[in-house]
């Protein structure tokens, strides 16, 4: 069997159109985009075009887009930047138990600085109840941070409902949309968010670039200090190469949102797995409110890592970790209340634009042979 890549939620290949935009920039537009002379003009124009492309996908103004080094920096800039701007005031942050470490770790950091943090639960499908957010609100709450779609099980959160609650209480609302941008609609006004994080390598752009949408009027403290780049929100000469790549990736993603072909292939994959393994396999995550490319399944009574080791040609991710012979359940699955007997057999298959039905058939056949 040829190598098969089903780990697109971890990272995507660079799209050919994106590579084509990057290639000439390795030789041209070398000037500093902040320079006022002829050498800086092409770089400045390319940077502005990229910012507009990102803004078009998010449905926001170009001036509301800040380029970052990736989704982790965007999340840190949102949470820590807001806190430091209001430092000295009573502070409370609400997040969920299934956030990515790039949100949970900043929350722990803020706790060390005296911030009160509430992590609300999720149900068995990995979905948060907006009423739990409402009940967690306090007089000192200044920020709610809820991921748009979970990276492991793909469950999509009811952001519009949560955004309404945030507005009712005058609280800012951030979402980590690293997994959803480029796969489903992420229009900021429809979602009701004030800040939104983007990770380039999740939508066919290179690693090392991302963006943070910051609604006009929202003030943050920069985490990187220096000159007044990015409208004073992130110091450092911008990488025109990476910004242009992210911009192009956003442009080509726009007409592909909802990924109907990929969704159909994912559903076919699930049907064939159920036919092959019956009661020995279960779905993790919401059956319908889920990313179109994501299929997280558990092989009951098995260990996901061991299964993947038996089919090394298949690149996928497991929801459990093995340390010194002991299997540790994924924190996301644990928060969903998945039992150890089920959760330890979890594998996340995340399809991409180029995944084929022949590849799905080959994976099902390999799994059938490995588990027979």
BELCOR-V361633 format. One record per pair of residues at least 24 apart in sequence whose ideal C-beta (glycine too) atoms are under 7 Angstrom apart, sorted by sequence separation. I is the first residue (numbers start at 0). J is the second residue. D is the distance in Angstrom with one decimal. If there is no record, write none. Layout:
BEGIN
i: (I:I)
j: (J:J)
d: (D:D)
END
This chain:
BEGIN
i: (78:90:91:92:93:94:95:96:97:115:125:177:193:272:302:318:319:90:96:166:187:269:79:91:93:95:265:268:319:74:78:82:125:143:147:265:318:74:78:97:126:129:140:142:146:147:150:162:163:317:125:127:132:141:142:143:144:145:146:147:162:262:265:317:318:71:75:124:126:140:141:148:159:162:208:261:70:74:78:129:133:142:148:159:261:315:316:82:95:129:132:136:147:158:159:315:158:208:258:315:158:207:208:257:258:129:210:205:208:208:147:93:205:307:204:300:303:306:204:299:302:303:93:102:299:302:303:301:303:102:204:297:300:199:203:297:299:91:98:171:199:202:298:93:99:297:91:98:297:90:91:199:283:313:89:91:92:93:94:95:202:295:296:90:94:99:92:97:295:313:283:293:294:310:85:293:310:292:292:292:310:81:281:309:81:283:306:78:78:181:181:184:298:102:183:101:183:99:182:98:268:265:264:271:275:261:267:81:264:261:268:272:264:267:271:275:261:264:77:74:70:70:183:182:182:182:179:178:77:77:74:73:73:70:70:57:58:59:70:56:57:58:69:57:58:69:154:152:153:154:152:155:77:84:154:155:76:84:154:155:73:84:153:69:72:73:83:153:57:69:73:81:68:69:70:80:68:69:80:153:68:80:8:66:67:80:148:153:67:76:79:152:66:67:151:65:64:65:76:75:64:65:63:63:63:63:59:57:60:53:125:126:124:125:124:126:66:65:67:65:151:62:65:8:66:66:151:152:151:149:17:17:11:14:10:11:13:11:12:13:46:11:13:53:46:49:53:56:45:49:52:52:10:46:49:53:56:151:42:49:52:56:45:48:52:55:33:31:32:125:32:125:28:123:121:123:120:121:24:25:24:21:24:21:20:21:20:17:20:17:16:17:14:97:16:14:97:96:7:8:9:5:6:3:5:6:2:3:4:5:6:1:3:0:8:11:8:7:5:6:7:5:7:5:4:5:3:5:3:3:0:0)
j: (102:114:115:116:117:118:119:120:121:139:149:201:217:296:326:342:343:115:121:191:212:294:105:117:119:121:291:294:345:101:105:109:152:170:174:292:345:102:106:125:154:157:168:170:174:175:178:190:191:345:154:156:161:170:171:172:173:174:175:176:191:291:294:346:347:101:105:154:156:170:171:178:189:192:238:291:101:105:109:160:164:173:179:190:292:346:347:114:127:161:164:168:179:190:191:347:191:241:291:348:192:241:242:291:292:164:245:241:244:245:185:132:244:346:244:340:343:346:245:340:343:344:135:144:341:344:345:344:346:146:248:341:344:244:248:342:344:137:144:217:245:248:344:140:146:344:139:146:345:139:140:248:332:362:139:141:142:143:144:145:252:345:346:141:145:150:144:149:347:365:337:347:348:365:141:349:366:349:350:351:369:141:341:369:142:345:369:142:144:248:252:256:370:175:256:175:257:175:258:175:348:350:350:359:363:350:356:171:354:352:359:363:356:359:363:367:354:359:173:175:175:177:290:290:291:292:290:290:194:196:196:196:197:196:197:185:186:187:198:185:186:187:198:187:188:199:284:283:284:285:284:288:211:218:288:289:211:219:289:290:209:220:289:206:209:210:220:290:195:207:211:219:207:208:209:219:208:209:220:293:209:221:150:208:209:222:290:295:210:219:222:295:210:211:295:210:210:211:222:222:212:213:212:213:214:215:212:212:215:210:284:285:284:285:285:288:229:229:233:232:318:230:233:178:237:242:329:331:331:331:203:204:200:203:200:201:203:202:203:204:237:203:205:245:239:242:246:249:239:243:246:247:206:242:245:249:252:347:239:246:249:253:243:246:250:253:236:236:237:331:239:335:239:335:334:336:334:335:239:240:240:240:243:243:243:244:244:244:247:247:247:248:248:331:251:251:334:334:292:293:316:313:314:312:314:315:312:313:314:315:316:312:314:312:347:351:349:349:348:349:350:349:351:350:351:354:358:362:361:362:361:365)
d: (6.9:4.6:4.4:5.0:5.0:5.6:5.4:5.8:5.5:6.8:5.5:5.3:5.4:6.3:5.7:6.3:4.6:6.9:6.3:6.8:5.8:5.7:5.7:7.0:6.5:6.1:6.6:5.8:6.2:4.5:4.3:5.6:4.9:5.8:4.8:6.1:3.1:5.2:6.9:6.0:5.4:5.8:6.8:6.6:6.3:6.9:4.9:6.1:6.2:6.4:3.7:5.7:5.4:6.3:5.1:5.0:4.4:6.0:4.4:4.3:2.1:3.7:5.2:5.5:6.4:4.1:5.2:5.9:6.5:5.2:6.4:4.6:6.6:6.0:6.9:5.5:6.1:6.3:6.6:4.3:5.2:6.3:4.2:6.1:4.9:5.5:4.5:6.4:5.2:5.2:5.6:5.4:4.1:4.5:5.3:6.3:6.4:3.7:4.3:5.1:6.6:5.9:6.7:6.2:6.0:6.0:6.5:6.2:6.4:4.9:6.7:6.1:5.4:6.5:4.7:5.9:6.8:6.4:4.7:6.5:5.4:5.3:5.0:5.6:5.6:6.2:5.1:4.0:4.6:7.0:3.8:4.6:6.6:6.8:5.0:6.4:5.9:5.0:6.9:6.5:4.6:5.1:4.0:6.2:6.3:4.5:4.3:5.6:4.6:6.0:4.4:6.5:6.4:5.6:3.8:6.7:4.9:4.7:4.6:5.6:5.6:6.2:6.2:5.6:6.9:5.9:6.7:5.6:4.6:6.5:6.5:6.9:4.7:4.5:6.3:5.2:6.5:5.5:4.5:6.8:5.5:6.8:6.0:4.0:5.7:5.9:6.4:6.9:6.4:6.9:3.8:5.6:6.8:5.5:6.0:6.8:6.1:5.8:5.9:6.8:6.8:5.5:6.0:6.9:5.8:5.2:6.8:6.5:6.1:6.7:4.8:6.3:6.3:6.5:4.8:5.2:6.8:6.3:4.7:5.5:6.8:4.0:6.8:5.5:6.2:6.3:6.8:6.4:4.5:6.4:5.0:3.7:6.4:5.2:6.6:6.0:3.7:5.1:3.1:7.0:6.7:5.7:5.4:5.4:6.0:6.8:4.8:4.9:5.2:4.5:3.1:4.6:6.0:5.4:6.2:6.3:5.4:5.5:5.8:6.7:4.9:4.4:4.3:7.0:6.5:6.4:3.8:3.8:6.5:6.2:4.0:5.6:5.8:6.5:4.8:3.3:6.8:4.1:5.0:3.0:6.6:6.8:5.5:6.9:4.6:6.1:5.0:6.6:6.1:6.6:6.1:4.5:5.5:5.7:6.1:6.3:5.4:4.7:5.6:6.4:6.0:6.1:5.6:5.7:6.3:6.0:5.5:5.5:6.8:5.4:5.5:5.7:6.1:6.4:4.0:6.4:6.4:4.8:6.6:5.0:6.0:6.6:5.6:6.1:5.8:5.1:6.2:6.5:4.5:6.4:6.0:5.7:6.3:3.8:4.9:6.2:6.3:6.5:6.8:6.8:5.7:4.7:5.8:6.2:5.3:4.2:5.7:4.1:5.1:4.8:3.5:6.7:6.8:5.4:6.4:4.9:6.4:5.8:4.7:3.0:5.0:5.5:5.2:6.3:4.7:7.0:6.9:5.8:5.8:6.8:6.0:5.0:5.7:5.5:5.8:5.4:6.8:6.0:6.2:6.8:4.7:5.8:5.9:6.7:5.3:5.2:6.2:5.0:4.4:4.9:5.9:5.2:6.2:4.7:5.2:6.2:5.1:4.1:6.2:6.3:6.0:6.3:4.7:6.2:6.2:5.4:5.2:5.1:4.8:4.8:5.6:6.9:6.9:4.8:6.6:6.2:3.8:4.5:4.5:5.9:6.4:6.2:4.0:6.2:7.0:6.9:4.8:6.9:6.3:6.0:5.3:6.1)
END
